[in-house]
Amino acid sequence: MKDKKDTRVVVGMSGGVDSSVAALLLKEQGYDVVGIFMKNWDDTDENGVCTATEDFDDVVRVCNQLEIPYYAVNFEKQYWDKVFTYFLDEYKAGRTPNPDVMCNKEIKFKAFLDHALSLGADYLATGHYAQVREVDGEYQMLRGVDDNKDQTYFLNQLSQSVLSKVMFPLGHLPKKEVRRIAGEHDLATANKKDSTGICFIGERNFKEFLSEYLPAQPGKMKTLNGVEKGRHEGLMYYTIGQRQGLGIGGSGDPWFVVGKNLEENILYVEQGFHNHRLYSDGLIATDLNWINEEKLIEPMECTAKFRYRQQDSKVTVRPLGDDKVRVEFHDAQRAITPGQAVVFYDGDVCLGGGTIDEVLKDEKYLDYVG
Amino acid sequence: MEPIYLDHAATTPVHPEVTKAMLPVLQEVFGNPSSVHHFGRKARQIIDEARRIIAGSIHANEKEIVFTSGGTEADNLAVVGTAMANRDRGMHVITTQIEHHATLHAAEYLEKQGFEITYLPVGSEGKVSVEELESALRDDTVLVSIMAVNNETGMVQPIKEMGKVLKGHPAYFHTDAVQAYGLMDINVDDWNVDLLTASSHKINGPKAGGFLYMREGVQVSALQYGGQQERKRRPGTENVSGIKGFQRAVELAVENRSERQQKYADFKQTFLQKLRQENVQFVVNGIETETVPAIVNISFPGTNVEALLTNFDLSGVAASSGSACTAGSIEPSHVLSAMFGKGDDRTINSIRFSFGLANTKDNVEEAAGRVASIVNRLAE
């Protein structure tokens, strides 16, 4: 291996505290560190102000503190084509997409990685909470040690060739420690608020944002038995298991979204957090990625997450051919949502994942979920 | 690796002679030039002398020089100040699509004030045509603002010919001569311009200095309000040491003009020659023989600006591309877009190299070698 000072690491810097500390740690370890800001979305408002400008400004300040060079790269077009188009298509199909998974797969660890390599980088580093381990020439991705921050869920589509070029300097740290390090070094971003939500929407109202791109088609809200409970504002605004914003009053337990009927434009609702209609016992996943790049031939027992920050659940994964698997839950799961990722684990090792395509109950496809 | 500076069109190193001239002013002459005492007079003398020398450099009268904080302010004063002061005579202004943003954004401001602006196009060679100007002229045109040398391509614009066209027309003629000043022999009467912008830091002077030449009698509204300085056209206590430095930079530019022209032309040829030797695929944007010797804008097919500039910098070569950037990322150049059409590959794969005081034939050749190996690697 090359000397650290001759090993160039490009750090993807967002202007947040995590990537700032990632750069700091690599610099302290003696690497040849280069900071690069990615601009994926143009949110310039009528006054010419955009959050990217402020974020880049923070990147500049941190890099100057660290005395490392900084640059920016624009992937707006690629982001639009690969991530945003997918995002809209999924909503059009009545599903709930996960743009972060797609952004990692297509932009950060593809277009951006290629850019980094074209700059002579040996590695690409990011501020993700995940770990890479090499075992006999095979790269494994492990959860970040901070359970609450672990981001392997979003990284489930990474390949061996990507992992061989990736560093996650924060993987072994709790978030609190990251903040502490930032504070100790008086980094410009030490007290910056973590960004929340989907990057291109930011702090804006989600409904308002989506309505700029997709026509909303209001329709009826019904129980699965056909009782009308009111109107919905457009199926795309709702996700399975959602309680907020239904506007159904009355007595008894609160109401929840349990499914959608795209053809008839109906939103299905039922009463009670634990309503049995919200529960399922299996799913079909597509777009599978196995991190060890071995095809699944035999059924496999492991654990899985069906959404970010969820506790793992025990599952059996059965290969169905054609890049598809059936996932059987050992315990019934609530609010499994098509379009979201299902990610598999063996202990702390992330095995890979796919996209939830269909939800199953008693061996049958739950058609009301979509 | 030794860093090599090929971005003199962005800014230039301060000439040691300039620093030497400024130091005693900073150390000893602290008076306010407006003050009616010994200390003030000392400072005033310095400004008077600088004004005389700078006026001489463009064959103007010293009363016609207004010191500003730089090129941007001078352009703003020329475009907005002149249009506003003459709006009773007409509300039509002509400029071009390839101006610096200091002019373009000033023109956009005028549009918001109700002015009609004609942005003259350019062909793929990057040159504004005299005929286009002629046909755009109207009875209510009050101002024509066209740059003398384009800052991205180095293309020399036909200012003198345009001056002739405008001779019989009441519109004022402004030229942004920031990239021409120092390298070209400018005579405001010969060019028939009424207003001319120049900047100090582009010619090895200190930053935050410049001037607007205003032909005697031109009506211009001040854009800021305050004291009597610059005959109220630009109030604010003068940047005395900066003006002194600017003066020295002008003297040096005038003295060494032909020598510098020769030297920079030589650098440009050395640079291009080396690229050819290394089998680099490239095209010079504009017409090479009609550019100033200090600037060359090169398109490298199969590459993109961000990868090029980042790689150049990481290998110690400082160059630049289109002037606009948001959040650090480079937008396609408006100048190249005007030349080649929006979306043309050349708008995203072209780099400007500009030569000057920081260069020697050796370091230009060395830089070209580094550029060649990067381009050859990226264009694979």
Chai-1 contact restraints between the chains, C-beta under 6 A:
chainA,res_idxA,chainB,res_idxB,connection_type,confidence,min_distance_angstrom,max_distance_angstrom,comment,restraint_id
A,F37,B,G328,contact,1.0,0.0,6.0,A-B,restraint_1
A,K39,B,A327,contact,1.0,0.0,6.0,A-B,restraint_2
A,K39,B,S329,contact,1.0,0.0,6.0,A-B,restraint_3
A,A52,B,A327,contact,1.0,0.0,6.0,A-B,restraint_4
A,T53,B,A327,contact,1.0,0.0,6.0,A-B,restraint_5
A,F56,B,A327,contact,1.0,0.0,6.0,A-B,restraint_6
A,F56,B,G328,contact,1.0,0.0,6.0,A-B,restraint_7
A,Y71,B,T310,contact,1.0,0.0,6.0,A-B,restraint_8
A,A72,B,G328,contact,1.0,0.0,6.0,A-B,restraint_9
A,A72,B,S329,contact,1.0,0.0,6.0,A-B,restraint_10
A,V73,B,E306,contact,1.0,0.0,6.0,A-B,restraint_11
A,N74,B,S329,contact,1.0,0.0,6.0,A-B,restraint_12
A,S118,B,A307,contact,1.0,0.0,6.0,A-B,restraint_13
A,L119,B,T310,contact,1.0,0.0,6.0,A-B,restraint_14
A,L119,B,N311,contact,1.0,0.0,6.0,A-B,restraint_15
